[in-house]
Amino acid sequence: MGNLSKIVDSLPEHYGCVIFTGVASTFINMWMGINVAKARKKYEIPYPNMYSPDNKMFNCIQRAHQNTLESYPQFLMLLFIGGLQYPRTSACAGTLYYISRIFFAKGYYTGEPEKRRWGSFGYIGLITMLGCTVGVALRQLKVFPH
């Protein structure tokens, strides 16, 4: 346990905000998964079918969750790596991105896929986290001094 304490103690100040942002994203993913489960029951879409051949509403609900899951590894990598040097910026950008995923899902849940664009503002957060992560890489490669 002592080695873990040393790692935690070496994290930058405010890195806990980054961790909590990652934790909050888990709850948003769970909310979307629950919505898929409810829609599965409501529209009688049995497992293991990922999508329905004829129910657009279910497909929109499922697609919102699936799209979020497809981008989740990149989100977490950008959040946690960028947060090593820019913890507050990364946490704020990650929060913005995940708030946008709620708008994205709510737009998709209307049954009109083009309304998923309600969450487009999340790219501001994603690009910000990308910039933070590139900054960490450049610093580690000693392209930029401390």
C-alpha positions in Angstrom: 0.0 0.0 0.0 3.0 2.3 0.6 3.9 2.4 -3.1 0.4 3.4 -4.1 0.5 6.2 -1.5 3.6 7.5 -3.1 2.0 7.5 -6.6 -1.1 9.3 -5.3 1.1 11.8 -3.5 3.0 12.5 -6.6 -0.1 13.4 -8.7 -0.5 17.2 -9.4 -2.6 19.4 -7.2 -6.2 19.3 -8.3 -5.8 15.9 -10.0 -8.7 14.7 -7.9 -11.0 16.9 -10.1 -9.8 14.9 -13.1 -10.6 11.6 -11.2 -14.1 12.8 -10.3 -14.7 13.9 -13.9 -13.9 10.3 -14.9 -16.2 8.9 -12.2 -19.1 11.2 -13.2 -18.8 10.0 -16.8 -19.4 6.5 -15.6 -22.7 7.6 -14.1 -23.7 9.2 -17.4 -22.8 6.0 -19.3 -24.9 4.0 -16.8 -27.9 6.4 -17.3 -27.6 5.8 -21.1 -27.4 2.0 -20.6 -30.5 2.0 -18.3 -32.3 4.0 -21.0 -31.4 1.3 -23.6 -32.6 -1.4 -21.2 -35.9 0.4 -20.7 -36.3 0.9 -24.4 -35.5 -2.8 -25.0 -38.4 -3.8 -22.7 -40.8 -1.1 -24.0 -40.2 -1.9 -27.7 -39.7 -5.7 -27.1 -36.3 -5.9 -28.6 -34.8 -9.2 -27.4 -31.1 -9.8 -26.7 -28.7 -10.4 -28.4 -30.1 -8.0 -31.1 -28.1 -4.8 -31.0 -30.6 -2.9 -33.2 -34.1 -3.4 -34.4 -34.8 -4.0 -38.1 -37.9 -1.9 -37.9 -38.0 0.3 -34.7 -36.3 3.6 -35.4 -37.0 4.9 -31.8 -35.2 2.0 -30.2 -32.4 2.3 -32.6 -31.9 6.0 -31.8 -31.8 5.3 -28.1 -29.3 2.4 -28.6 -27.2 4.4 -31.1 -26.8 7.3 -28.6 -25.3 4.9 -26.0 -23.3 3.0 -28.6 -21.8 6.2 -30.0 -20.8 7.3 -26.5 -19.2 4.0 -25.8 -17.2 4.1 -29.1 -15.6 7.4 -28.1 -15.2 6.5 -24.4 -11.6 5.1 -24.5 -10.3 8.3 -26.3 -12.2 10.5 -23.8 -10.6 8.7 -20.8 -7.1 8.7 -22.3 -7.3 12.4 -23.1 -8.8 13.3 -19.7 -6.3 11.3 -17.6 -3.1 12.1 -19.6 -3.9 15.8 -20.2 -4.9 16.1 -16.5 -1.3 15.2 -15.5 -0.1 18.7 -16.5 -3.4 20.6 -16.8 -5.7 19.1 -14.2 -8.3 21.9 -13.8 -8.4 22.6 -17.6 -8.8 18.9 -18.4 -11.5 18.4 -15.7 -13.5 21.3 -16.9 -13.1 20.2 -20.6 -14.1 16.7 -19.6 -17.1 17.9 -17.8 -18.2 20.0 -20.8 -17.8 17.0 -23.0 -19.9 14.8 -20.8 -22.6 17.4 -20.3 -22.7 17.6 -24.1 -23.3 13.8 -24.3 -26.5 14.3 -22.3 -27.7 16.8 -24.9 -26.5 14.4 -27.6 -28.6 11.6 -26.1 -31.6 13.8 -25.5 -31.5 14.9 -29.1 -31.2 11.3 -30.3 -34.0 10.2 -28.0 -36.5 12.4 -29.9 -36.4 9.8 -32.7 -34.9 12.3 -35.1 -31.2 11.5 -35.4 -30.2 14.9 -36.8 -31.1 16.4 -33.3 -28.1 14.6 -31.9 -26.3 17.7 -32.9 -27.6 19.3 -29.8 -24.5 17.9 -28.2 -22.0 19.3 -30.8 -20.6 21.8 -28.3 -18.8 18.9 -26.6 -16.1 19.0 -29.3 -14.9 22.2 -27.6 -14.1 20.0 -24.5 -12.7 17.2 -26.6 -10.3 19.4 -28.5 -9.3 21.2 -25.3 -8.4 17.8 -23.8 -6.5 16.9 -27.0 -4.5 20.1 -26.7 -3.7 19.4 -23.0 -2.6 15.8 -23.9 -0.4 17.0 -26.7 1.1 19.6 -24.3 2.0 16.7 -21.9 3.6 14.7 -24.7 5.7 17.7 -25.8 6.8 18.5 -22.3 7.7 14.8 -21.7 9.7 14.8 -24.9 11.4 18.1 -23.7 10.2 20.0 -26.7 8.8 22.5 -24.1 10.6 23.2 -20.9 8.9 22.9 -17.5 
